[in-house]
Amino acid sequence: MAAIFAGRFCIRPAILPLARRFGLKPLVVLGSLLGALQYVVLAGVHGLGWPLAAAVLAAAAGDTLYWTTYHAYFASLGDSDHRGHQIGAREALAATVGVIAPLATGLLLTRFGPYAAFWTTALMLAFSALPLIATPNVAVAASAPGSLRASQIGMRLFAVDGWTGAGFFYVWQIALFLTLRENFAAFGGAMAVAALVGAGGGLILGRWIDRGHGVRAMRVAIGALTLVVALRAASQGAVVLAVAANAAGAVVTAIYTPTLMTAVYNQAAGSPCILRFHMATEAGYDAGCTAGCLAAAALLWAGAPIALVLLLPLIGAAAMYRFLGRYYGALGSAQSATSAVRSPP
């Protein structure tokens, strides 16, 4: 995982000249197709060797192109005044689809093997580009002075988010798989339960953010994140507790993502260039996630129990509380001042 994120960091500068020439939409489509390619390669991975190296390279290239342009595209076409519940709706839809996907993939893996499972996944990802055909393209300016300076807060937020994600998503998935005795069907079922539980949380919190309750939403999200991280660390070896902790994690994701991404997307919309903003912030995520994955790997290599490694996201949660608290606190002060000016005496 660290190699994938380090590869993303190195590949990302190549996106800007392509975006200036073709715009954002073709690159989001191409990113979807390249993202599908990694699963075709993954089906042939059975250990260390060139198929694994090819899968790492395909994942780095596809993820870099897709996520950088996708975030810029979403920020460009979204509405800043309704950003929270737009992101909440997006996450709820993704979670709903996520109920079916892990069940189907787990079934395919156990009944028909990796080629059927991962090639089906690749086909579905390729189909995900079809709705974009009807959407508008977004041009990218040839130059945008001040873009890097405008992205500093976003870079810090994403670097912290990357560190948190390394433990909260990637290390946790390994820990859960081991607790479920490496059973693909059971793992798929646990992920489906989590998606079902988390489908509605982001819709509620996203609208709360749009009504000016960003600080409260941030406290709820970071508090829930902290509790679930502790629960996951305590659940190792206990199947029922681990499945419950996984489901709780889906709720955290549903409320944490609108809280973070509302702040990031709104900053991007006000920057000199949205794409350059997200190139910088995604680089921050890659650096943070690479560091988190390497820290986890080093601790495990040194003999640390995986329960201890699962607590690493608490460092990110503390930093995120500080950064998002500053952002939403300043935003709330600005909104209060605007309301005071507009109110009649």
N, C-alpha and C positions, 0 to 999 in steps of 0.2 A: 504493500500500500504506500509506503514511503517513496518507493521508486516511481510509482504512478504519479504522485503529487509533485515530486521533484521534476519529473518529465514534463508535466503540465506547465510548471514554472518556466522551464527553458523554451518550450514551444510557443508560448503565448505571444511574444512580440511579432510573430509572423502573421497574426490576425489583422493588424491594423492596415497594412497595404491592401489586403484582400477586401476589407470592409470599405475602404475609401473608393475602391473601384466598383464593387458590386452592390454595396448596401448591406443591411443587416439580415433581411429575410432569407436570401439565398444561403447565407452562412449558417443560419439556424437549421435550415433544411439539410444542408450538407453535414452539419454536426450530428443531426439525428441519424443519418445514414452511416456515418463513421462510428457513432456510438453503437449501432447495431453490429458492426463488423467485429467488435471485441468479443461478442458472445459466440460468433462463428468460430473464432480462434480458441476461445476458452474451452469449447467442447473437447478439444484434443489435448488439454493439459492434464497430465497424470503425475506430475512431480516436477523437480527441477530440470531445466533443459530449455531448448530453443522455443518450444511452444509457449512456455510460461513467459519468456522474454518477449515473444511476439504479442502475447496477450497484454502485457504491461505497456508496450509501445502503442498498441491499438487503443487501449483505454486512455492513455495519456493524450493522444492526438484527438480522439473523439470527444472526450470530456472537455478538453480545453476549448475546442471550437464551439461546442454546443453551449456550455454553461456561460461562457463569457458573452456570447452574442444573445443568448436567450434572456439573460438578466437585463442587458441593455435594451433589448426589444420590448420586454415587459414594462420596463420603466418608461420607455418612450411613449408607448400606446396607452398606458394606464392613467388613472385620474388621481392626482395627489390628494384631493379632498375626500376620496373614498378608497384610499389605498389599502387601509387595514382590512376592510371586509372583502375587497377584491382578492387580496392575498389569501384571506381565510377561505373564500370560496374555492380558490385554486387548490389549496391544500386539502380541503374537504373532498373535492372531486378526485384528487390523486389518491387520497386514503381509501375512498370507496372502491376505486379500481384496484387498489392494493389489497383488497380482501380476496379478490379472485386470483390474482397473479401468483402469490406464493403457494396457494393450494394447488393450482394447475401445474406449476413448475415442480413442486414436490412429488406430485403424482407421476408426472412424466419421467422424472429422474428415477423413481423407484420401479416403475413399470417398463419404461422403454430406453432408459439410459441417457447419458449427457448430450448426445447429438440431437435427439428429439427435443429435449428440454431447452437447450441453449439456442438451437436454430429456430425454434418457435418463438423464443424471446426476441431474437434478432429480427424476425419477420414482423412482430408486433411493433417493435421500435421503428422499423422502416415505415410502417403504416402511419405512425404518429406524425410523420411529416405532411401527410395529405391535407389536414385542415388548414395548414399554413398557406396553401395555394391561394385561398380566397382572401388573405389578409394583405394589407398594404406593405410596401417596402419602406425602409427608413434609411435615408442617406446619411453619410458620415462626412463631416467637414474635413478638408485637406489639412487644416491646422486648427489648433484650439489652445492658445496660450492660457496658462493657469490651471490646466486640467489636473496636473499632478498635485498641486497645492490644494485644490478643491477636494481631492480624494483622500486626504490624510486621515480624517475621522473614519471613513468607510474602510480604509485599509486596516486600521487598528481593530475595528469591530470584526472584520472578517478573519484577521489573524487569530484573534481570541476564539472566534467561532470554529476555526480550523483545529486549534488545539483541543477544544471541547469535543468536537466531532470525532476526533481520532479515537478517544476512549468511549464516547457515548454510542457511537455507531459501530466502528470496525472492531475494536477489541471486544465490545459487548457481544457482537454476533458470533465471534469465536467462542466466547465463554458460554453463551446460550446453546450453541451447537454441541459443545462438550457435555453440558449438563443434560441435554436431551439424548445423550449416548450416541451422537453422530447419526441420528435418524433424520433423513431428508423430509419424509412425510410429516413427522412431528414438528420439525423446524418450520416447514411451510404452514402448518396449522397454527403454530404460535404466532407467526408473522401476520396471518390472516386475522386472528383474534385481535391483535394489536391494531391493525388498520381499521377494523370495525369500531373499536372503542374510540379511536382518535378522530373519526371522520367529522364529528360535529364541533369539536372544541374550538378550532380556529375561527369558525364563523362568528361565534359569540364574542370572543376576545377581539377579533378584528374590528367589529363595529364599535366596541368599547374604546379602542384606540382612536377611531375617527371622531368620537364624541369628546375628545380631549382628555381622556383618562390614561395617557401613555405611561405615566410614572406608576400608577397602580397596576396596569397591565404588566409592566416590566417586573414589578415585585412579585406578582403572582407567577409569572413565567420562570423567573430565576429561582424562586422559592420551590416551585414544583420540580424544577431540574435538579436542585440540590437533594431533595428528598428521594427522588428516583435513583440518582447515582448511588446514594447510600443503600437503598433497598437492593439494587442490583449487586452491589459488593457483598451484601449479606446473603444473597440467594444462591451462591455457588454450591452445586450438588443437590439442591432442593428443587425438584422439577416444578411443582405447583407454584412455589414462590417465584421461580425464575420466569415462568409464563406470565404470572401476574405483573412482575416487574417489567417485562417486555411490553405488555399492554399499557401499563402506566407510562412507559416511555413514548408511546404513540400519542398519548394525550399531551405530554410535554412538548413534543414536536409540533403538534397542532396549535398550541398556544404560544410557543417560543418563536416559531418562524414568522408569523405576522408581526410580532413585537420587534424582532430584529430587522426584517426586510422592509417594513414600513419606513423605518429610519433610513435604511440604506437607499431604497428606491427614491424617496423624496429628496435626499441629498444628491443623488444622481441626476434627477430631473432638473435641479437647479445648478448643475455644473456646466462648464463650457462645452463639454462633449461627454455624452452619456456612455458611449462605448469606451473611451479612454478611461473614464471613471471606473467602469467595471473591469477593465483590464488590470487596473491597479488594485482594486479590491480583491479580485480573484487571485492575484499574485500573493496578496496578504493571506488569503485562505490556504493557498498551497504551502506557503512557508510555515504557517501555524500547524497545519495538519501533518506535514512532513516531520516537524519537530515532535509533535505528539506521538506519531507512530514510531519514530526512532526511540523516543523515551520509553514507550511501552515495550518495544522489542528489547531494549537494553536491560530493563528491569526483569523481564521474563528470562532473558539469557543468564542474568546473574542469579536466578533462582527465586525471585520474588513470587509470591502467590498471585494468581490472576485477580483475586479479590482486591488486593492492594493496588494493582495496576488500574482497576476499574474506578478508583477514586481520583485519578489524575484530572478528570473533567472539573473537579471542584475548584482547581486553580483557575480554569477558564471562567467558571460561573462567577467567582469573586470579581475578576477583572471585567466581565461583561456587565455585572451589576453597576460597577463604577462608571463605565463608559456610557451605557444606555441611560443611567440615571442623570448624567450630565446633559445628554441630548434632549430627553423628554422634559427635564426640568427647565432647560432654556426655552424649549418650544412652548411649554405651558406659560412661562412668564411672558413670552412674546404675544401669545394668544390673549392673555389677560389684558395686556397693554392695549392691544388692538380693540378689544371689546370695550374698554374704558373710553377710548377715543370716539368710538362710534355711538356709544350710548348717549341719549339726550340728557341734559342736566336735570 
